[in-house]
Amino acid sequence: MIAIEGLAKAFFGARLAKPVSSWRRAERVRVQAVSNIGFHAADGAITGLLGPNGAGKTTTLRVLAGLIEPDAGRLSVDGIDVVQAPRAALARMGVLSDARGLYPRLSARENIVYYGRLQGLGRDAAQARAEALAEMLDMRPLLERRTEGFSQGERMKTALARALVHDPANIVLDEPTNGLDVLATRALRDSLRWLRTPEGGAKCIVFSTHIMQEVERLCDRVVVVSQGHTVAAGSVAELLAQTGQNDFEEAFVRLAFGDAAASAHPPRSALRTAVAAGAIDG
Amino acid sequence: MDSVRAVATVLVKELLDALRDRRTLVTVLLSSVLLGPLVLVAVSSLVAALEVTAERREVYVAGADRSPTLINFFERQTYTVKAAPPDYEAALRSARLADPVVVVPADVEAALMRGEGPVIEVVSDSSNQRSQSSARRIERLLEGFSRERSTISLALRGVSNELLAPIHIETRDLANPQSRATQFTGMLPFFVMMAVLYGALNAALDTTAGERERGSLEPLLMNPAERWALVVGKWGAVSGISMLIAVLSSLSFMPAQWLLRSDTLAALFRYGPREASLFLVVLLPFAAALSAVLMAAAIRCRTFKEAQASAAVVVLVVSLLPLVTVLNPGAEAPWQLWIPALAQNALMTRVLKGEAMDPAAVLIPLGVCTALTIVGVWYVARTLRSAALR
């Protein structure tokens, strides 16, 4: 189970284009990437973190993975505080981050086993997990190939297997379908659904996305974030009921950008903020 | 215990990764490990060529028929007199002719008889190295002729030979054979240091900036391993490769000395297991420190290419520092032992000269290298997390 409460994080981003005076360096812009994000993700369920670009999704997941220290807020994974015991929390999480670089000179199996060893598995246990994950993700023919020249889908599978090598109870995925074709996306969805079931381990799965269809098809629960705030949470049906809409996209636009966006054009201010935050939160 | 295992895991993976990069590895092996021995062999053939000219006892004369006295002297000194080619000036300039030319003026015999002191030219080109080295020999030969003439004419007038040489000059050379050889082998330490540097370079950049460029650093940090353990593992692999190159290039001079063309140099250049192991005592800590410094220089860079620019500064410093001894010849100053690269260069030169190594000379550079390593690894570990995000 993953619980986040009142998370806030600001960055000093890129410098202004023009300095205040000609001889001083331009000041950095302070960007409030996350202001107040909080949600609970239960075991045996898929929780979608849905928000426009720059809403603070990637920052939230990076804080959860212990890469960034939060300014405020509490994060816990199975009751372990992420800020106080980041390594213990990481041992209970499998994170597929935005960056999915593999080692091109190593085979897919070696990439997976390397992470297994770093997670503290023995050599044989790591090998066995690589086999099992290859079976689950349908990537057995890839195992012995060097990863250079892998397609996007093959890369994603390898990176996912690498993140799941220690059989974590919690799985965190940052925009996992980015750059995947229809078949690869479907295969990923099937894998996630299976991991949610009791046979698959009843994992707690959190994934971030900005794609509505993804959420509609997969998520038990949706957390809508916008401009660094959690603006709504519930199942797809609940969110539709809350906004009085039939179309989930329309419901999302209302939740994320406010009722003023009923005209299907988001207000300019929201767009501008999203773009500014996007400079650091790609 | 967990951290030790993480260090070992990262070390094994990075070594495997680096050894799979065959093309880079082969290039480094060929260019750095073979370069030193090749230079040694090239120097030895130059020395051999000089020795052959010295032994040949030939003298090129323009206008040999004008002075039978001089030619007679040359022949009595067992020299073979050869006629200089008519275009000897051009030949000397273009280095076609390796020997200086003695130019005899037209009426030299008559001038000698009258005691007018005729001018005999020795023509050489100082930019033509080979003619320059034998010019000195020919000058001495002519001085001998001059001395003989004066001795004879004074002896005829009843002056004692003793009076003509009131003092006797004897030279005593204190240099032992090995230190004489360092005139020729002085650049070897430089080549060995470059080999160590290039051995570390690629792996150091690949495990830091390369990891960032591939986007594999962020996922790596999402493992529950300590950051310092990851960095120590990476550093261990980089310095391991660099040390391997150090061992290979230190050992490569042992077979290289069998190929020496010059007998004199072969007799002077003593490089056996003792010298090789002293080289390693000097080089292994240096390889460790260089690896840490290169990684620290590269971790701030987003791409491999950017990192190459930063690393170029390190390469430049390492290759320029030993030049201090060239610009500032003479005794090696104690402070030089505190400067990395300069100290290693000085110590390896000492080894080649066959000089004794005192404990301070070994311990000071070892301490400096250890400190550099710790600072470098600490800096990389500190920067790693912020580097992963940008």
Chai-1 contact restraints between the chains, C-beta under 6 A:
chainA,res_idxA,chainB,res_idxB,connection_type,confidence,min_distance_angstrom,max_distance_angstrom,comment,restraint_id
A,A65,B,M222,contact,1.0,0.0,6.0,A-B,restraint_1
A,R87,B,P224,contact,1.0,0.0,6.0,A-B,restraint_2
A,L90,B,P224,contact,1.0,0.0,6.0,A-B,restraint_3
A,A91,B,P224,contact,1.0,0.0,6.0,A-B,restraint_4
A,V95,B,M222,contact,1.0,0.0,6.0,A-B,restraint_5
A,S97,B,E218,contact,1.0,0.0,6.0,A-B,restraint_6
A,S97,B,P219,contact,1.0,0.0,6.0,A-B,restraint_7
A,A99,B,G215,contact,1.0,0.0,6.0,A-B,restraint_8
A,A99,B,E218,contact,1.0,0.0,6.0,A-B,restraint_9
A,G101,B,R214,contact,1.0,0.0,6.0,A-B,restraint_10
A,G101,B,G215,contact,1.0,0.0,6.0,A-B,restraint_11
A,G101,B,S216,contact,1.0,0.0,6.0,A-B,restraint_12
A,Y103,B,D17,contact,1.0,0.0,6.0,A-B,restraint_13
A,R105,B,D17,contact,1.0,0.0,6.0,A-B,restraint_14
A,R105,B,R20,contact,1.0,0.0,6.0,A-B,restraint_15
A,Y114,B,K13,contact,1.0,0.0,6.0,A-B,restraint_16
A,R117,B,T9,contact,1.0,0.0,6.0,A-B,restraint_17
A,L118,B,T9,contact,1.0,0.0,6.0,A-B,restraint_18
A,L118,B,N223,contact,1.0,0.0,6.0,A-B,restraint_19
A,L118,B,A225,contact,1.0,0.0,6.0,A-B,restraint_20
A,Q119,B,N223,contact,1.0,0.0,6.0,A-B,restraint_21
